[in-house]
């Protein structure tokens, strides 16, 4: 069985997926303000669909040897969301993506988790660049991408024009240069 590393930041633990994360994933994806940017169709997911997302995240680790981490609060153990590497077939690059519960927004937690996950990916895989696919109307994620040193491509993603590809060079990623 693949061993997913634990990454620790001041406030967070990034870890592998467990079946008991289903409640957290279901809560995350049931929120319309979160789901509009994280689900395939932009609509809230029910519990059955959330199970599929959970299996997708864990399966990415099994197939690629990396994937999104489950993010939890170190102080309470509460599930907060998912952050980390993502590269399905046909993707425009090695992505660092993020998605946290609305209760975690505005606290710098997505930045903290993304810095750690990106640093791990750069070091582990010797990458020179990572991407983040962000819906064109997701201003919060665009601000986070800028803070991570990313710049948007001039054109929307050719596969799905509702997304912009943001690119960050290793030298610009906080703590990875």
Secondary structure as GFF3:
##gff-version 3
##sequence-region A 1 177
A	DSSP	beta_strand	7	8	.	.	.	ID=ss1
A	DSSP	beta_strand	12	15	.	.	.	ID=ss2
A	DSSP	three_ten_helix	19	21	.	.	.	ID=ss3
A	DSSP	alpha_helix	22	30	.	.	.	ID=ss4
A	DSSP	alpha_helix	32	38	.	.	.	ID=ss5
A	DSSP	alpha_helix	47	64	.	.	.	ID=ss6
A	DSSP	beta_strand	68	73	.	.	.	ID=ss7
A	DSSP	beta_strand	79	86	.	.	.	ID=ss8
A	DSSP	beta_strand	95	100	.	.	.	ID=ss9
A	DSSP	three_ten_helix	102	104	.	.	.	ID=ss10
A	DSSP	alpha_helix	109	125	.	.	.	ID=ss11
A	DSSP	beta_strand	129	135	.	.	.	ID=ss12
A	DSSP	alpha_helix	139	147	.	.	.	ID=ss13
A	DSSP	beta_strand	151	156	.	.	.	ID=ss14
A	DSSP	beta_strand	163	169	.	.	.	ID=ss15
A	DSSP	three_ten_helix	170	172	.	.	.	ID=ss16
###
